[in-house]
Amino acid sequence: MTELKSKLHTLCLNYVQQRINNAEQAIAEAQQSANNETKSSAGDKYETGRAMMQQETDRNMAQLNEANKLKVVLNHLSTVSNAGGIADAGSIVVTNNGNFYISISAGVLHADGAAYIAVSAASPIGVLLKGKKAGDNFALNGKSYQVEKVY
């Protein structure tokens, strides 16, 4: 199970790194556009263009900061097997209605021929999963879940 956790952890890290790369590229492009605007514009049009590029840069900086926060969360997760069998951050929880990896909200991850939904511990389902063990039940949005295994 440690190998599966490592795979899921790596997939989450790749997801975050892609977000970081996209934000950094968008910041660089906005800066390049702002520099080009400086060379070819004058007056109010110049000020409007600069303001729009600054807003774009600020938006991308916020996305970059969020991605870096996700990376910090991932770096604090354990990829070793959960000996206690109680779901917590870093756990894989297999239920009758899907498999979950409690880490960050990264969507569906595919590993070892199965799909795992990466969910944040602070998300509604993450909150419900925390503390659960095999045999426990819970419901979310009118759907019942039974925990089959916790790794």
N, C-alpha and C positions, 0 to 999 in steps of 0.2 A: 504494500500500500504506500510505503514511503516513495517508491518510484513513481506511482501515479500522482501523488501530491507534488512531487518535484516537477513533473510534466505540466500539471495545471498551474503551478506557481510560475513556471517559465512562460507559459502561454499568457498569463496575466501580465508578467513583466514585458513581454513583447507588445501586448496591447497598449500598455502605458508608454513604452518607448516610442511606439508609432504616434501616439498623441503628442508626445513631446516633440518629435521630429516635425510633425505637421504644424504645430504652433510656432516652432522656431523658423520654419520655412516661410510661414505666413507673415511673421514679424519682419523677416529680412525683405520679403517682397513689398510690404507696406513701406518700409524704410526706403527701399529703392524707388518706389513710386513717389514718395515725398521728395526725395532728392531730384528726381526728374521734373517734378512739378515746380521746384524752385528754379530750375534752369529755363523753363519755357513759359512761365506765367507771370502776370503782374496784377497788382491791385486786389480787388475783392475776390476775384476768382482764385487768386493765389492763396488768400487766407482761408477760403472755404475748402479748397483742396487739401491744404495742410491740416485743417481741423478734422476733415474726414479721415485722412491717413492716421492722425493721432488717435482717433476713436478706434480705428481698426487695430492699431498697435496695442492700445489698452485692452481691447477685447481679447486679442491673442495672448497678451501677457497674463490675463486672468486665466485663460485656458492652460497656459504653460504652468502657472502656479498650482492649479488644481491637479494637473498630471503629476507634478512633483510631489504633491501631498499623497497621491495614490501610491507612488513609488515608495515613499517612506512607510506607508501602511504595509505594503508587501514585504519590505525589508525586515519588518518586525514579526512576520508570521513564521511559525514553525512548520517545517516540511517533514518532521519526523512523525511516526505513527502515534495516534492518540490512544494511549494505553487504557485510559479510564473509560473510553467509550461514551463520553459526554460531549455533545457538540459545542464548539466554541470557535473563535476566529482561527482559521487554518484547517478546520475539519472538513471532511467530505461526508455528506449526509445523503444516504440512499433512501428514497421514499417510494411508496407505491405510485406516486404521480411525478416522478422525476428525481434526478440526481443534482445535488447542490454542492458547491464549493464556497464555503464562507470565507470571503477574502475582500474583494472589491467588486463593484458593479461593472462587470466586463461582458455581460451577455453570455451567449452559449459558447462553450469551449468543447472541442472534440479531442478525446484522448482514449487510447486503447479500445477503439471501436464503440465508444459510448459517448453520449452528450452529457455535459455537466453545465449547470447554470451557475456562473460566478456571481454571487450576491454579496453585498456589503453587510457586515454585522449590524449596521444601523438601519438597514432597509426593513420594511414591514415583515418580509419573510425571514430575513436574517435574525430579527428580534425573536420571532416565534421559534426558529430553529435552535437558538442558543439554549443550552441546558438540556436539550432533548437527548434521549438514548433509545436504543433499539426497543421497539414495542410501544413507544409513546405515540399519541395522536394529537393532531391540531387541525384547525380549519382556518382558511384564508379565502376571503371573497366567495364564500359559499362552497368552497371545494375542500374536501376532507383529505388529510394526508396521514399516512401511517409510516413512522420511521422504521426502516428495515435494518439498516446498518449505519454505524458511525465510525469513521476512520480518523 
